[in-house]
Amino acid sequence: MTMPETAAAAPGQIPGQVPHVIEEKGLGEESLAPQETRIMDPWSYLFAWLGGCVSIGTFTIGSGLVGTLNLLQTFLAIAIGCTVIGVALMINGRAGHKYGIPFMVQARSAFGFSGTRLPALVRSVPAIVWFGFQSWIGAGALNLVSETLFDYSNLWAFFIGFQFLQILLSVLGFHGIKWLENIGSVFIIGSLIYMFFSVIGKYGDAIMTNLVNVEGTWGAPFWGATMLFLGIYSTMMLNVSDYSRELRHGVGPMRQVTIYANSILPATLFMGMIGLMVSGATGQVDPIKVFSSAVDNKLLLVTTLLFIAFAQVTTNILNNVVPPAYALMDVFKLKFKTSAVLVGLLAFATFPWKLVQDESAAGLNIFIQTYSAFLGPIFAILVVDYYILRRQQLDLGKLYDAAGPYRGINPAALIATAIGVVAAFAFSNVSWYASLIPAGLSYYLLMLWLPSARRFRDD
C-alpha cells in the first residue's frame, strides 16, 4: 500500500510526507492515516455500540410519542428503525473496515478535499449539541445523588466537573473507549432491565390505560416515528468508518449487521419504551425527575442515577467526541488530543440547560428531523460513490493527495446534497428516507454528465 510523494500530511507530520500505514498505536494516538491496527474484537465492538447507544435523547423521543402511538406501535417503530440502522451502518462502514480509513478521508473521493468540510460540519454540529445535552443530564443525575446522600446540591459545579472528566477520558482515544465500554456493559444492561420493570411495577395501571388500550395510528406518524429513532443514529451512519476501522479483520457483512442490531436495538428499546411509559403515565419528560419519583428505595435510586450519569459518558465519548475531533484534525491539522479537548469545550456553548426543559421536547424532535435531512443525502452519496462508481475499490494514493484529482470541491456532491435536502424537507416526517433516492440518483447522473466532476471518477 503505497502513497505518492504529494500526499497530504496527517496531523503531526511534516507537509509533503507520506502518511504511513499505522501498525500500532498507543493511548490517544489517533490519526487520519490508514491503519492496520484493529484493537476491537467482535465482542468489544458490540459492547462499544451498546454503551454508545444508551442515549437520554432516545428517552425524550419516546416521551414525545405519547398521544400518537400505543405501546405496540412504539415497539415496532423502534425495531424497524434499528433494523434499518444496522444494515446502513454495515453498508457505509465497509470502506473503513476494509481500508482502515476514517470518515473524513472516505468522503474525499465524493466531496473533494475542500468539499469534505460540508459533511464535517453537518456531522459535527449534532455531535457537539448532543454532547452538551447529555452532559447536563449526567450532571443532574450526579447532583441528585449528592443531594440524596449528602444533602448538597450544586448543579453547575457538577456540570463543569462532569464535562472536564469526559474531556480527560476522551483524550485516551479508542483504547480508552474499548475498556470503558467493556467494563460498563454489564452495569448498563442490568440497570436498563431494572429500570424497565420498575416503571412497569409502579405505573402498570396508567400504562394499560394510556398506552395499551388506545388505538394509536399505523399511518404517517408511525413511519415518522421510525425515522425519529433512526434519526438519533443517522449521524453515526455517516461516520461509521471512524469505528469500523477499529474492528478486527475477517468480520463479514452479515456478522457486522448482527453486531450493530444486537447492540443498538436493546438500548434503544429500553430507553424509548421507558420514556413513552413514564411520560404516558405521569406527563413528565425530565428523566431525572422521572426516576427520582419512580424509585422509592434510596440505594436503588442512587444506583439508577449513577447509571444515567455513566451512560452519558459512554455515549458522549464514542459518538459525540470522535467525529468532530476527526473533523478538526482534518480541517485545522490538529492532533487528536487537542481536538478532543476543543470538542468538550465547545459543548459548553450549546446551552444544554435549555435543551432539557419540558417545552424543548418537540423542538428536539424538529432538530433531529432537520439534521437528518442533511445526513440522508450525504449517506446516499457516500454509498453510491463507493459501491457503484468505485465498485468498492479505493485508490488510497488519491485519497491522501491534496493536489491530485480529488482536490478542491466536487460540484456533483454539493448539487446532489442540495437536491436531497429539498426532498427531505418536502417530506419532513420521513426526511431521511425521502432524501436517499433523489440524492443518490442525482449524484450518479451528475458524475457521468457534469464536466467539472469527471476528474473525481477513477475510470
N, C-alpha and C positions, 0 to 999 in steps of 0.2 A: 504494500500500500504506500505509494509514493506521492509526494506533493511537489508542485512546481515551485521554483525559487521566488515567484511573485506572490506566494500565498500570504494572506492577511495574517498579521501577528495575533496570537491569542493573548489574553491579559497576562502581563508579567513577562512577555517575550519581547525581544528586540524586533522592530518593524522590519519585514523582509525575511525573517527567519521562517523556516518551515516548521509548522506545529507538528511535532512528532506524535505518533500514536501513544497514548498513555497506557503503560503496562501495569503500574502500581500507583496508588495514591494514598495519602495519609488523611488525618482528620482535617476537614475544611479545605482540602486541596482540590476543589472542583475547578474544571476547566471546560472551555468550549471545544477543545481539540477532540478528535475521535479517540475513543478509549476501548481497549480490550479488557480492562478491569471490570469484572462483574461481581459486585460484593453481595448480591442478594440471591439466595436460592428461592425456589417457588414458595416455600412456607414463609420466609421472611418478607417476600414481596406481597403475599396475601395479607400478612399482619400489618404491613405498612399501609396498604389501602384500607384495611378495616379501621385502623386508628385514624387515618386521614379523612375518613368519611363520616365520622360521628360529629355532625355539624348541628349547632343550635339553629342555624338557618333553616335546616330541614324541619325542625320543631315548629318554627314560625310559619313555614309554608303549610304544614299540617293544620295549624291553628286557623289559617286563612281560608280553609275549605269548609269550615263549619257553616251549615245552612245551604251548601251547594251539593256536596256528595255525602252519601252514607258510608258506613264503615267498610262494607264490602267493596264499594266503588273506589274508595281511597286505597284499599289494599291492592286492588288490581291496577290502579293508576301507577302506584309505586313500582309494582312488579314489571309492568310494561316499560316504564321509564328506565328502570335499572337494566332490563334486558337489552334495550337499545344502547344504553351506556356501555355495557360490557363488549358488545360487538364493535361499537365505534372506537373504543379505546384500543382494541386489538388491531383494527384496521389502520388507524393513524399511527400507532406505536411501532409498526413493523420496521419502518426506516430506522428509528432509533435503536431498536433491538438488533437489527442486522449490522448496522454500520457504527454504532456507538456514538452517534451524534445527538446533540440536544436540539430542541425545537427551533431555536434561533438560527442554527445552521441549516436544519432541514428546510426552513421556509425560504432560504436564499434562492433555490432553483425556481421557485414560483414567483416570489415578490422582488427578488434582487437584493443586493447588499443594503442599499438605502431604503428600499421598499419594505424591508422587514420591520422597520420602525412602526408601521401601522399595526400589524399583528402583535408586536411587542406592547404597544400602548393599550390595545384592546384587551390583551390578556392580563396586563399588569394592574390596571386600574381596579377591576373587580377583586383581584387578589388582595390588594392593599386595603380596600374597603372592608372585605371580609375579615382581614387580619385585625383591624381596629374593632369591628363589631364583636368578634368572638373574644377578643382580649377583654373588652368591657364586661362581657358575660362571665368570663372566668374570674375576673377581679371581683365581680359582685358575689360570686359563689364563695370565694375566699373571705370576703368581708363578712358574709353571713356566718361562716364557720367561726371567725374570730368573735363575732357578736354573741354567738351561741355558747362558745366555750369560755370566753374571757371578758364578755361584756364590753368589748372595744370595737368601735366602728369608725372606719376612715376609708371610704371607697376610693377616693382619689389616690391615697397613698398606696393602696393595694393595686390599683390600676397601673400606676407608674412602675412599681416594683415588679409586677407580673409581666409588664411589657419588656423590661430590661432582662428579666430571667429568660424570656423567649428569645431575645436577641442573642444572649450568651449561648443558648443551646443551638441556635441557628448557624452560628459560625463553625460548628463541628461538621456541617455538611451531611452527606449521605451515610457516612459511618455512624454519626450520632443519630440520624433518623432511624437507621436499621435497629439499633439497640433500644432506643426509646420505644419504638413500636412493638418490638418483640416482647419486651418486658411488660408493657402496658396492655397487651391484647387480652389477656385473661381477665384483668381487672375491668376492662371495658365491656367484655361480653357479659360477665357476671352482673355488673351494675345495670346494664341495659335490660336484662331479663328481670332483675329485681324491680326496677322502676316500672316496667310494663305491668307486671302483675300487681304491684302496689296500687297503681292507678285504677286497675280493674276492680280490685278489692274495695277501694274507698268510694269510687264513683260508679259502680256497676249499674245501679238503677237508672241514674241520669244518662249513662251511655246508652242503655237499651232504649230509653225514651227518645233521646235527641239524635241518636246516630244509627241505631239498628232498625228501629221501627219507623223509618222515614223513607220516602221514595227516592230522593236524590235525582240524578239525571245521568243518562248514558250518552248524551249529545255532546255538543261542542265544549261545554265546561269540563266534561270528563277528559277529553283529549287535551284540553288546555292544561288540566292538572298533571297529566303525564309529562307535558312539556315543562311544567314548573319543576318537577322533581328531576327531570333530565337536565333542565337549565342550571341547577346547582352544580352539575358536573360538566357542563358544556365547556367550561374553562379548561378543565383537565383533559378533555378530549382533544383540545387544541395542542397542548404542550406535553402530551403523554410520552413523547420521546425523551423528555427530561428524566423520566422514571424508568422507561423500558430499557434504556441503555445500561441500567444497573442490574437487569435481570440476567441470570446465567444463560449462556448459550445452550441451545438444544431444547428449549421450552417452546413447543409448537403452537400454532394459532389457536386450536381448539382448547388446549390446556390454558392458554392465556385468557380466553373468554371465560373459562370456568373460574379462574383465579379472580378476575375482576368481578364477576357476578356474585361469587360466594363471599366476597369481602364487602362490596358496596350494598348489596340487597339487604342483608341483616341489619346493618347500621341504619340504612335509610328507612326500612320498615319500622323498626323500633322507634326511632326519633319522630318520624312523620305521624305514626299512629298515636304515639303518646301525646304529641301536640294536638292532634284532632280530638282525642278523647277528653283530655283535660279541659281544653277550651270549650268543647261542646257541653261539658258538664258544669263548668264554672264561669265561662265567659272570660277567663284570664288568659293572656298570651305571654306574659313575662315568665320565662322558665324558672327564674329564681323564686318568685312569689308562688309559682305553681308547686314546686317541690317542697318549699317550706310549709305549705299548708297540707300537702298530700301525705307527708311522712310525720308520724306522731312520735316515734322513738328518736331520742336525741342522737344516739350513736349512729343509727341508720341514716338520719338526716345529714350528719357530718360526712359520712361515707359517700352519700349521694352527691353532696355539694362538691366534695373533692373530686369525684368522678367528672362532674361538669367542668371543673377547672382543668383537670388533666386532659379531657377530650379537646379542649380549646388549644392546648399546647400541641398535641399530636396533629391536629388538623392544620393549624397555622404553619407549623414548621415544614410539613410536607407540601401542602397545597398553596400556601399563600406567601412563602418566602422564596422558594426555589425559582418559580417562573419570573417574577420581577427582578430577582437578583441576577439571573442569567441575562435578562434584557439589559440591565445596567452594565453588566460586563461587556456585552456586545456593542452597545451604543457608545459608552464612555470609556471602554477599555480598562475597567476597574478589576481588581481582584475579588474573588468570591466573598471573602470575609468582610471587606469594605462594603460591598453591595448589600450583603445581608443586614449589616448594621443600618444602612440607609433605609432599607425597606421597613425595618422596625420603627425607625424614627418617623418615616412618612405616615405610618399608620396612626400616629397621634393626630394628624391633620384631617382625619376622616370624620371627626365629631361623633364617635360611636355612641356617646350618651344620648344623642338624638335618635339614632337608628333603632335603639332597643325600646323606645316608648310604644305604648299600645297603639297609638294612632299611626305608627310608622309601618305596621304590618302590611297594609295594602300598598304603600309606597315601595316596600322591599320587593314585593312581587312584581311591581312595574319595573323596578331596577333590573331584576333578573330577566324579564322579558326583553328589556331594551338591550342589555349587553349580549343576550343570546341572539338577537337579530344581527349582530356583527360577527359573533363567533361561528354561527352556522355557515355563512358564506366562506369564511376563511378555512373552516374544516373541509368543506366541499372542494375548494380549490387545491388544498394540500393532497387530498385523496386522488383527485383527477390527475394532478401533476405527477404523483408518484406511481400510481397503478396503470394509468392509461398512456400518458405521454412518455414517462421514463421506463415503463414496464419493470418497475422495482429494481432498476439499475441506476445507481447514482455515481456520478463522477466526483469523487472527493476532492480531486485537484481543483476543479472549478468551484466547488463549494467553499474553498479556502483561498481563492484567488480574487482579491478585491479589484484587480484591474482586468479580470477575464470577462467572459461573455455574460456572467451574472451581475456585472457591475451596475450601479445605479438603480433605477426603478423599472419594474416590468409593468407597462401600462395595462396589459391584459388582465393582470391580477387585480389592479385597482378598479378597473371598469367592472369586472365581474363581481367584485365585492360590493360595489355600489348597486348593481342590479339585484344582487341577493338581499341587500339591506332593504331596498324598496319593496321587494316581495314579502320580506319578513314583516315589515310594518303594515303592509296591506292585510296581512292575516296575523295580527299581533298575538292572538290567543295561542297560536301554534307557530310562532315566529321561527323557531329553529327548524322545524320540519319544512315550512314553506320556503325557506331560503335555499335549501340544498340543490334542487334541480336547476332553478334559474342561474345560480352562481356557478355550479359545476359545468353546466352545458355552455353557458356564455364564455367561460374561461377556455374551454376546449376549442370552441369555434374561433375565438379571438387569437389564440395561439397559432391557429392554422392560417388565418386570414390577415391579421394585423401585421404590417411590415416591421414596425418597431419592436414587435415581440418575438420575431423569428430567431434572433440571436440567443434567446433563452432556451430554444429547443436543442436537443443533443443529437439530432439526426444529421 
